[in-house]
Amino acid sequence: MKLGTNCALLVIDIQQEDFQNMTPDNLADPTWDCIRSARRVLDVFRARRLPVIHVQEAHRADHVDFGRELDGAEGPHCLEDSPGTDFA
């Protein structure tokens, strides 16, 4: 991977909740290809001591900041006090 010294990696919403269905029995499933690729890129940036910026989705427990969750398009997720909201 060719990277300049002025590069940074922006990681958005890769959180524990995304991996609730990951088990030792399905680790090879293509569903997880994205996270394997993300991990390889993260490893390269860290090895080269380049900045990695993580952005975390978090919603208030009182649901006041919900959007698509209210119209049924998504269920409640990433509540601020949930362990699933932590970075993966």
C-alpha positions in Angstrom: 0.0 0.0 0.0 1.5 3.3 -1.1 0.9 6.0 1.5 2.3 9.5 2.0 3.3 10.8 5.4 0.3 13.2 5.3 -2.3 10.4 5.2 -4.8 9.6 7.9 -7.4 6.8 8.2 -10.9 7.6 9.1 -12.8 4.6 10.6 -16.6 5.2 10.9 -19.0 3.1 13.0 -17.0 -0.1 13.3 -18.4 -1.0 16.7 -18.9 -4.1 18.9 -22.6 -4.3 18.0 -21.7 -5.1 14.4 -20.2 -8.4 15.5 -22.9 -9.8 17.8 -23.5 -12.6 15.3 -19.9 -13.5 14.8 -19.1 -16.9 16.2 -16.2 -19.3 15.9 -18.3 -21.4 13.5 -18.9 -18.5 11.0 -15.6 -16.6 11.0 -14.8 -17.7 7.4 -18.2 -16.4 6.2 -17.9 -13.7 3.5 -20.1 -11.5 5.8 -16.9 -10.7 7.7 -14.7 -9.9 4.7 -15.2 -6.1 5.3 -13.9 -6.3 8.8 -10.9 -8.4 7.8 -10.1 -5.8 5.1 -10.5 -3.0 7.6 -8.2 -4.8 10.0 -5.5 -5.1 7.4 -5.7 -1.4 6.6 -5.6 -0.5 10.3 -2.5 -2.7 10.8 -0.7 -0.9 7.9 -1.5 2.6 9.3 -0.5 1.6 12.8 2.7 0.0 11.6 3.6 3.2 9.8 2.6 5.3 12.8 0.0 7.2 10.7 -3.0 8.8 12.3 -6.2 6.7 12.8 -9.4 8.6 13.6 -12.3 6.6 14.9 -15.9 7.9 14.8 -18.5 6.2 17.0 -22.2 6.2 16.5 -24.0 6.6 19.9 -27.6 7.4 20.7 -29.1 8.7 23.9 -31.0 6.2 26.1 -34.1 8.3 26.0 -34.2 8.0 22.1 -34.5 11.8 21.7 -31.8 11.7 18.9 -33.3 8.7 17.0 -34.1 9.2 13.3 -34.7 6.2 11.1 -35.3 4.1 14.2 -38.5 5.9 14.7 -40.0 5.0 11.3 -39.1 1.4 11.6 -36.3 1.4 9.1 -33.8 0.5 11.8 -34.2 -0.9 15.3 -32.7 0.8 18.3 -29.0 0.4 18.3 -25.8 2.0 19.6 -27.3 3.2 22.9 -24.7 5.3 24.8 -24.5 2.9 27.8 -24.5 -0.4 25.8 -21.3 -2.4 25.5 -22.1 -2.9 21.9 -21.5 0.8 21.2 -17.8 0.4 22.1 -15.2 0.5 19.3 -14.5 -2.9 17.8 
